[in-house]
């Protein structure tokens, strides 16, 4: 199937299932194709998984394939989510209209790489978030299917798909969101309705995705309708992550950390960031540029956290 995007699989194949498909970069006739995982169910389907990372930390930028890329280097399956990896995804992004970040609404352990994550969250009715998941060696539940296997997700339109470069370096100079430089763009953000294994609609836009009896985290998806991202880079956090962010007012700095890292105070300590909300997939494991900050802010009822797993999808 010589397609450049998962979305093109849909018509006329409206019943195409979630799973593995082969897509082809449009400008490389000698390329043998890339095996990708496609979500053909969520929000009408057509989503291509381009990056997945435990603790929201990618091995590097999206313009370069990670060394551990499943299906390309190791020969393993793109549905394997036991480690961090990403496609060289520029051509996928330029053929897409929307981006989505999905995450598990329970936090990664703060200390120790081998620590066991909390038990998988359960919906109010006792149904698992999804049966399409696997357990890693530490006993943690690893999403193994579409967006619904993560538990919560937001989507936004790409500001300029054809002009997107994914280049995070050099980062834009500090500037307010209202700056005329054009380096940041406003995007409309929406929470995706995810369908769990038993067919129940899990509409996180009204807070029901937060109703997990095993997770102490409150709102899994409570985000403003308008946020900001890098116009051509899709970058945030001074070039250390991909995602979306919102400052208190358009006149304030448009970018910054999430403010999830502990701060001890005292002489010389950095002031707390004024980020209102954000969702970030880090490229260098910098803690304050990885995670989810719903509306409510650090210390509030919607305090942020670093999810056990986060993934970036394009459509």
C-alpha positions, 0 to 999 in steps of 0.5 A, spaced: 500 500 500 503 506 497 500 511 502 504 517 505 499 517 511 495 513 515 489 517 514 489 515 506 487 508 508 481 510 510 477 512 504 474 507 501 476 502 507 472 505 512 472 499 516 479 498 516 482 496 523 487 498 528 494 495 527 500 495 522 500 498 515 506 500 511 506 507 508 511 511 504 515 517 504 512 521 498 519 524 495 523 517 496 522 512 490 527 507 492 524 507 500 521 500 501 516 503 506 515 504 513 511 499 518 507 504 522 501 503 527 495 506 525 489 508 530 483 507 525 478 508 531 479 514 535 475 520 533 474 517 526 481 514 525 487 515 521 492 517 526 499 515 525 503 513 531 510 517 530 513 517 537 512 513 544 516 514 550 516 512 557 516 518 562 514 522 556 522 522 554 524 521 547 531 519 545 531 525 540 528 530 536 522 527 531 526 529 525 531 523 526 529 516 527 531 513 534 537 508 534 532 503 537 526 504 532 522 498 532 521 495 525 527 499 522 533 497 526 531 491 531 526 488 527 521 488 532 514 490 532 512 498 531 506 496 536 512 494 541 511 500 546 516 497 552 521 503 550 522 510 547 522 510 540 520 515 534 520 515 527 523 520 522 517 523 522 517 530 518 514 527 512 508 524 516 507 531 519 507 535 513 502 530 510 498 531 516 493 536 519 492 534 526 497 532 532 495 528 538 498 527 545 496 521 548 498 519 555 497 514 561 493 518 567 497 515 572 504 517 574 511 514 573 515 513 579 519 519 581 525 515 583 529 509 580 528 506 573 526 499 575 520 501 580 513 498 578 508 503 576 501 503 580 496 498 578 492 500 571 487 505 572 480 502 572 474 506 570 468 507 574 464 501 572 470 496 573 472 496 566 480 496 564 482 502 560 483 497 554 485 490 554 490 491 548 495 492 553 501 488 555 506 488 561 513 489 562 518 486 566 517 491 572 509 489 572 507 496 569 501 496 564 504 498 557 499 501 552 500 497 546 494 499 541 491 505 539 490 512 543 484 509 547 490 504 550 493 510 553 487 513 557 487 520 555 489 525 549 488 531 546 489 534 539 490 540 536 491 543 528 498 543 526 499 551 524 503 550 518 503 543 516 507 544 509 512 549 512 513 544 518 521 543 520 520 539 527 527 543 528 528 545 535 535 548 535 536 554 535 530 555 540 526 562 539 528 568 543 523 569 549 517 573 547 510 574 549 505 570 545 502 576 542 509 577 539 509 579 531 515 574 530 510 568 528 515 563 531 509 561 536 502 560 533 495 559 537 492 552 536 485 550 538 485 544 543 480 539 544 480 533 548 479 526 545 473 521 546 476 515 547 473 508 546 475 503 551 475 495 550 468 494 552 466 499 547 464 505 552 465 512 550 470 515 555 470 522 553 475 526 557 473 533 555 468 532 561 472 530 566 470 522 566 477 520 564 479 522 571 474 517 574 480 512 575 479 508 582 486 506 582 489 513 580 490 519 585 491 523 579 485 528 578 483 531 571 486 526 566 484 531 560 482 538 562 485 543 558 484 550 555 481 551 548 486 555 545 494 554 547 500 555 543 506 551 539 512 553 535 509 555 528 514 550 524 517 546 530 511 544 534 516 545 539 515 548 546 520 549 553 525 553 549 526 547 544 527 541 549 520 538 547 514 538 543 507 539 545 503 545 547 503 550 552 499 556 555 501 562 559 497 566 563 496 572 558 498 573 551 503 579 553 507 574 558 512 569 555 509 564 551 514 558 553 517 555 559 517 549 563 511 546 566 514 547 573 513 539 575 520 539 578 521 540 586 523 547 588 527 548 594 527 555 595 532 559 598 537 564 595 538 563 588 533 559 586 529 560 580 522 563 581 516 558 579 514 558 572 507 561 570 505 556 566 497 555 566 497 548 562 501 544 558 503 537 555 510 536 553 514 530 550 521 531 552 527 530 547 532 530 552 529 528 559 529 534 562 524 533 567 520 540 567 519 539 559 516 532 560 509 531 562 502 534 563 499 540 566 492 540 566 488 547 568 489 547 575 496 548 576 502 545 580 499 544 587 492 545 585 486 540 584 489 539 577 496 538 578 501 536 573 505 529 573 509 525 568 505 520 565 508 513 565 507 513 558 506 518 552 505 518 545 505 523 539 500 521 533 499 525 527 493 525 522 
